[in-house]
Amino acid sequence: MNIDNLPFGTTDWRQIEPTRHAGETGHALWRTCQFGELRVRMVEYSPGYLADHWCRKGHILLCLAGELHTELADGRQFVLTPGMSYQVADNAEPHRSSTPVGATLFVVD
């Protein structure tokens, strides 16, 4: 990742209007800031959320609250709790998110 032409700034995520994204079950609320090609999000998954797609986008993701379950297309499964993160490259390993209890995430992609 190369971050160019980005002056110092702060973000009050409480002031960013969320957009709602339906899952196969539950929903996600995204608060998104775009800095050139860099997308930064605060994401809240509702309890019972299951993504409606397999994601191929690369991310760096930090779990801030709750519990995030991530399933890879090859069958491996991971559970993130607050303070844990994952990273994956674009088009590297398709993954799908779910949560039984809800989760709050900080995502850079």
N, CA, C and O of each residue as an XYZ file, in Angstrom:
436
protein
N       0.848     -1.164      0.000
C       0.000      0.000      0.000
C       0.899      1.234      0.000
O       1.836      1.341      0.791
N       0.596      2.143     -0.890
C       1.326      3.390     -0.958
C       0.318      4.525     -0.784
O      -0.581      4.689     -1.609
N       0.464      5.299      0.273
C      -0.471      6.388      0.545
C       0.186      7.692      0.129
O       1.156      8.135      0.744
N      -0.355      8.306     -0.929
C       0.183      9.558     -1.455
C      -0.842     10.668     -1.334
O      -2.046     10.414     -1.297
N      -0.360     11.895     -1.273
C      -1.207     13.089     -1.334
C      -2.364     13.049     -0.349
O      -3.508     13.326     -0.709
N      -2.063     12.706      0.878
C      -3.080     12.660      1.920
C      -2.585     13.483      3.105
O      -1.799     12.999      3.920
N      -3.047     14.724      3.195
C      -2.614     15.556      4.318
C      -3.183     15.025      5.633
O      -4.157     14.272      5.645
N      -2.564     15.426      6.726
C      -3.040     15.024      8.041
C      -4.487     15.464      8.215
O      -4.853     16.577      7.837
N      -5.297     14.601      8.780
C      -6.692     14.932      9.047
C      -7.232     14.029     10.134
O      -6.621     13.016     10.474
N      -8.368     14.395     10.672
C      -9.041     13.570     11.665
C     -10.447     13.258     11.163
O     -11.001     13.992     10.344
N     -11.009     12.179     11.656
C     -12.360     11.775     11.271
C     -13.163     11.503     12.522
O     -12.758     10.695     13.359
N     -14.299     12.168     12.660
C     -15.242     11.872     13.728
C     -16.284     10.935     13.122
O     -17.227     11.381     12.468
N     -16.107      9.641     13.343
C     -16.955      8.638     12.700
C     -18.415      8.788     13.097
O     -19.293      8.332     12.365
N     -18.697      9.409     14.227
C     -20.082      9.630     14.647
C     -20.795     10.614     13.719
O     -22.024     10.631     13.656
N     -20.023     11.433     12.998
C     -20.602     12.445     12.113
C     -20.798     11.943     10.682
O     -21.402     12.642      9.868
N     -20.302     10.756     10.362
C     -20.433     10.196      9.020
C     -21.786      9.484      8.922
O     -22.088      8.594      9.717
N     -22.585      9.880      7.952
C     -23.917      9.270      7.772
C     -23.767      7.810      7.330
O     -23.084      7.537      6.343
N     -24.393      6.870      8.044
C     -24.261      5.460      7.652
C     -25.131      5.114      6.443
O     -26.192      5.698      6.221
N     -24.641      4.143      5.673
C     -25.442      3.549      4.608
C     -25.731      2.109      5.015
O     -24.874      1.424      5.574
N     -26.942      1.663      4.727
C     -27.388      0.325      5.141
C     -27.221     -0.653      3.979
O     -27.590     -0.355      2.843
N     -26.658     -1.826      4.282
C     -26.424     -2.865      3.286
C     -27.017     -4.162      3.826
O     -26.584     -4.672      4.859
N     -28.001     -4.684      3.120
C     -28.650     -5.925      3.554
C     -27.732     -7.108      3.323
O     -27.036     -7.182      2.311
N     -27.737     -8.032      4.271
C     -27.045     -9.297      4.097
C     -28.051    -10.362      3.699
O     -29.234    -10.080      3.506
N     -27.566    -11.588      3.580
C     -28.499    -12.707      3.386
C     -29.453    -12.749      4.580
O     -30.651    -12.994      4.436
N     -28.886    -12.504      5.758
C     -29.660    -12.233      6.968
C     -29.012    -11.040      7.654
O     -27.805    -10.833      7.534
N     -29.800    -10.264      8.364
C     -29.273     -9.097      9.060
C     -28.854     -7.996      8.101
O     -29.189     -8.023      6.916
N     -28.117     -7.029      8.630
C     -27.665     -5.907      7.805
C     -26.347     -5.358      8.338
O     -25.926     -5.659      9.455
N     -25.715     -4.545      7.505
C     -24.480     -3.848      7.864
C     -24.718     -2.350      7.710
O     -25.379     -1.910      6.768
N     -24.180     -1.578      8.635
C     -24.159     -0.127      8.516
C     -22.722      0.288      8.255
O     -21.830      0.004      9.054
N     -22.499      0.968      7.120
C     -21.160      1.429      6.738
C     -21.081      2.936      6.921
O     -21.952      3.671      6.455
N     -20.050      3.389      7.592
C     -19.666      4.803      7.601
C     -18.365      4.851      6.821
O     -17.362      4.281      7.248
N     -18.374      5.526      5.681
C     -17.282      5.412      4.718
C     -16.645      6.751      4.421
O     -17.337      7.750      4.226
N     -15.317      6.766      4.388
C     -14.537      7.910      3.906
C     -13.648      7.412      2.778
O     -13.022      6.358      2.887
N     -13.598      8.172      1.704
C     -12.762      7.828      0.560
C     -11.628      8.844      0.479
O     -11.872     10.050      0.443
N     -10.404      8.364      0.452
C      -9.216      9.207      0.341
C      -8.458      8.753     -0.897
O      -7.598      7.876     -0.811
N      -8.769      9.345     -2.051
C      -8.192      8.866     -3.308
C      -8.655      7.440     -3.544
O      -9.855      7.167     -3.548
N      -7.709      6.526     -3.740
C      -8.063      5.115     -3.950
C      -8.251      4.354     -2.645
O      -8.620      3.180     -2.661
N      -8.006      5.001     -1.534
C      -8.081      4.358     -0.228
C      -9.472      4.548      0.373
O      -9.916      5.678      0.577
N     -10.163      3.432      0.658
C     -11.470      3.483      1.302
C     -11.286      3.050      2.750
O     -10.676      2.018      3.030
N     -11.822      3.855      3.669
C     -11.734      3.570      5.100
C     -13.159      3.552      5.638
O     -13.943      4.463      5.373
N     -13.492      2.501      6.401
C     -14.870      2.346      6.873
C     -14.932      1.930      8.332
O     -14.066      1.214      8.833
N     -15.979      2.399      8.999
C     -16.402      1.857     10.271
C     -17.671      1.088      9.939
O     -18.631      1.662      9.424
N     -17.681     -0.195     10.227
C     -18.785     -1.069      9.832
C     -19.392     -1.703     11.080
O     -18.678     -2.197     11.953
N     -20.719     -1.681     11.148
C     -21.446     -2.343     12.232
C     -22.326     -3.424     11.617
O     -23.170     -3.140     10.767
N     -22.123     -4.671     12.054
C     -22.969     -5.779     11.633
C     -23.999     -6.040     12.720
O     -23.673     -6.069     13.906
N     -25.252     -6.230     12.300
C     -26.315     -6.554     13.253
C     -26.147     -7.995     13.738
O     -25.538     -8.810     13.045
N     -26.682     -8.318     14.921
C     -26.686     -9.724     15.341
C     -27.384    -10.569     14.279
O     -28.418    -10.175     13.739
N     -26.812    -11.730     13.988
C     -27.377    -12.626     12.983
C     -27.004    -12.282     11.556
O     -27.537    -12.885     10.625
N     -26.098    -11.327     11.354
C     -25.695    -10.941      9.997
C     -24.962    -12.083      9.302
O     -24.122    -12.757      9.899
N     -25.298    -12.287      8.021
C     -24.563    -13.187      7.133
C     -24.448    -12.476      5.793
O     -25.463    -12.103      5.203
N     -23.237    -12.285      5.308
C     -23.022    -11.613      4.027
C     -23.740    -12.350      2.912
O     -23.859    -13.575      2.930
N     -24.220    -11.579      1.938
C     -24.943    -12.167      0.813
C     -24.029    -12.471     -0.368
O     -24.510    -12.723     -1.473
N     -22.710    -12.451     -0.148
C     -21.761    -12.686     -1.241
C     -20.424    -13.150     -0.662
O     -20.140    -12.981      0.524
N     -19.626    -13.733     -1.535
C     -18.233    -14.047     -1.219
C     -17.408    -12.860     -1.699
O     -17.458    -12.504     -2.876
N     -16.663    -12.257     -0.812
C     -15.893    -11.050     -1.126
C     -14.504    -11.429     -1.636
O     -13.849    -12.310     -1.079
N     -14.066    -10.761     -2.690
C     -12.729    -10.972     -3.249
C     -11.841     -9.743     -3.062
O     -10.684     -9.736     -3.481
N     -12.393     -8.704     -2.429
C     -11.648     -7.464     -2.206
C     -10.641     -7.673     -1.080
O     -10.922     -8.377     -0.111
N      -9.484     -7.067     -1.209
C      -8.495     -7.104     -0.140
C      -8.856     -6.115      0.955
O      -9.410     -5.051      0.677
N      -8.547     -6.459      2.187
C      -8.833     -5.594      3.330
C      -7.764     -5.746      4.395
O      -7.052     -6.748      4.461
N      -7.676     -4.732      5.216
C      -7.108     -4.843      6.549
C      -8.268     -4.514      7.466
O      -8.855     -3.437      7.360
N      -8.608     -5.429      8.366
C      -9.817     -5.324      9.169
C      -9.477     -5.530     10.635
O      -8.785     -6.484     10.992
N      -9.968     -4.629     11.488
C      -9.767     -4.711     12.931
C     -11.125     -4.810     13.604
O     -12.001     -3.980     13.363
N     -11.304     -5.812     14.442
C     -12.535     -5.981     15.210
C     -12.447     -5.104     16.457
O     -11.536     -5.250     17.272
N     -13.419     -4.182     16.593
C     -13.454     -3.272     17.735
C     -14.404     -3.746     18.828
O     -14.165     -3.500     20.010
N     -15.478     -4.423     18.437
C     -16.470     -4.893     19.407
C     -17.202     -6.088     18.820
O     -17.259     -6.259     17.602
N     -17.760     -6.911     19.694
C     -18.537     -8.063     19.243
C     -17.667     -9.219     18.818
O     -16.599     -9.457     19.384
N     -18.142     -9.946     17.801
C     -17.467    -11.165     17.343
C     -17.717    -11.326     15.854
O     -18.868    -11.378     15.420
N     -16.661    -11.405     15.074
C     -16.767    -11.574     13.626
C     -16.326    -12.975     13.241
O     -15.235    -13.413     13.606
N     -17.176    -13.678     12.501
C     -16.837    -14.996     11.966
C     -16.519    -14.805     10.483
O     -17.300    -14.204      9.745
N     -15.380    -15.316     10.060
C     -14.973    -15.216      8.661
C     -14.729    -16.612      8.124
O     -13.941    -17.379      8.677
N     -15.414    -16.929      7.045
C     -15.281    -18.225      6.381
C     -14.564    -17.993      5.057
O     -14.930    -17.092      4.302
N     -13.553    -18.794      4.772
C     -12.878    -18.741      3.479
C     -13.498    -19.776      2.552
O     -14.069    -20.769      3.005
N     -13.383    -19.537      1.264
C     -13.986    -20.433      0.271
C     -13.435    -21.850      0.368
O     -14.108    -22.802     -0.028
N     -12.214    -22.003      0.893
C     -11.630    -23.343      1.026
C     -12.104    -24.066      2.284
O     -11.660    -25.179      2.565
N     -13.018    -23.428      3.052
C     -13.584    -24.078      4.221
C     -12.991    -23.655      5.554
O     -13.581    -23.926      6.600
N     -11.840    -22.997      5.541
C     -11.269    -22.537      6.814
C     -12.167    -21.474      7.436
O     -12.823    -20.704      6.735
N     -12.182    -21.447      8.776
C     -13.007    -20.480      9.495
C     -12.186    -19.834     10.604
O     -11.342    -20.472     11.233
N     -12.461    -18.536     10.826
C     -11.747    -17.763     11.828
C     -12.752    -16.934     12.612
O     -13.759    -16.486     12.064
N     -12.478    -16.733     13.886
C     -13.319    -15.890     14.733
C     -12.446    -14.772     15.281
O     -11.416    -15.019     15.907
N     -12.875    -13.538     15.035
C     -12.182    -12.370     15.555
C     -12.986    -11.773     16.694
O     -14.207    -11.643     16.602
N     -12.304    -11.415     17.759
C     -12.887    -10.722     18.899
C     -12.161     -9.388     19.041
O     -11.146     -9.174     18.378
N     -12.653     -8.487     19.886
C     -12.038     -7.162     19.961
C     -10.519     -7.213     20.149
O      -9.996     -7.938     20.995
N      -9.838     -6.421     19.332
C      -8.385     -6.360     19.354
C      -7.711     -7.268     18.343
O      -6.492     -7.210     18.179
N      -8.485     -8.112     17.656
C      -7.926     -9.006     16.635
C      -8.184     -8.412     15.248
O      -9.144     -7.670     15.043
N      -7.307     -8.754     14.305
C      -7.452     -8.257     12.933
C      -7.139     -9.364     11.942
O      -6.591    -10.408     12.295
N      -7.504     -9.106     10.689
C      -7.028     -9.946      9.592
C      -6.655     -9.057      8.431
O      -7.055     -7.895      8.356
N      -5.882     -9.626      7.530
C      -5.482     -8.941      6.315
C      -5.501     -9.962      5.180
O      -5.112    -11.117      5.351
N      -5.964     -9.505      4.016
C      -6.032    -10.372      2.845
C      -5.877     -9.496      1.603
O      -6.376     -8.371      1.575
N      -5.202     -9.994      0.594
C      -4.966     -9.245     -0.646
C      -6.179     -9.334     -1.579
O      -7.010    -10.234     -1.454
N      -6.263     -8.393     -2.505
C      -7.283     -8.445     -3.552
C      -7.177     -9.768     -4.302
O      -6.081    -10.201     -4.656
N      -8.320    -10.407     -4.542
C      -8.408    -11.638     -5.339
C      -7.579    -12.797     -4.804
O      -7.272    -13.729     -5.548
N      -7.212    -12.756     -3.525
C      -6.359    -13.810     -2.974
C      -7.176    -14.987     -2.448
O      -6.963    -16.126     -2.865
N      -8.106    -14.718     -1.538
C      -8.882    -15.785     -0.915
C     -10.296    -15.274     -0.662
O     -10.506    -14.452      0.230
N     -11.254    -15.745     -1.428
C     -12.633    -15.307     -1.200
C     -13.059    -15.589      0.241
O     -12.751    -16.642      0.799
N     -13.768    -14.635      0.826
C     -14.157    -14.739      2.221
C     -15.569    -14.193      2.410
O     -16.050    -13.365      1.636
N     -16.215    -14.685      3.467
C     -17.585    -14.265      3.763
C     -17.708    -14.065      5.269
O     -17.218    -14.872      6.059
N     -18.376    -12.970      5.653
C     -18.500    -12.597      7.061
C     -19.864    -12.954      7.619
O     -20.866    -12.967      6.905
N     -19.880    -13.244      8.913
C     -21.119    -13.425      9.649
C     -20.843    -13.113     11.115
O     -19.692    -13.038     11.545
N     -21.918    -12.934     11.868
C     -21.780    -12.738     13.308
C     -23.066    -13.132     14.012
O     -24.147    -12.695     13.617
N     -22.963    -13.947     15.043
C     -24.170    -14.292     15.789
C     -24.598    -13.174     16.744
O     -25.779    -13.062     17.071
N     -23.648    -12.349     17.194
C     -23.921    -11.372     18.255
C     -23.782     -9.921     17.821
O     -24.063     -9.015     18.606
N     -23.349     -9.683     16.574
C     -23.064     -8.329     16.102
C     -21.572     -8.048     16.217
O     -20.859     -8.700     16.980
N     -21.113     -7.064     15.444
C     -19.701     -6.706     15.469
C     -19.522     -5.287     14.957
O     -20.280     -4.819     14.108
N     -18.511     -4.611     15.484
C     -18.089     -3.314     14.982
C     -16.656     -3.464     14.500
O     -15.794     -3.973     15.216
N     -16.413     -3.008     13.263
C     -15.139     -3.226     12.588
C     -14.583     -1.925     12.048
O     -15.343     -1.017     11.712
N     -13.270     -1.824     11.960
C     -12.590     -0.749     11.245
C     -11.896     -1.402     10.061
O     -11.092     -2.317     10.237
N     -12.206     -0.934      8.848
C     -11.762     -1.614      7.626
C     -11.049     -0.621      6.709
O     -11.536      0.486      6.479
N      -9.904     -1.024      6.194
C      -9.163     -0.239      5.204
C      -9.010     -1.100      3.967
O      -8.535     -2.234      4.038
N      -9.429     -0.538      2.802
C      -9.252     -1.269      1.535
C      -9.183     -0.299      0.377
O      -9.037     -0.718     -0.772
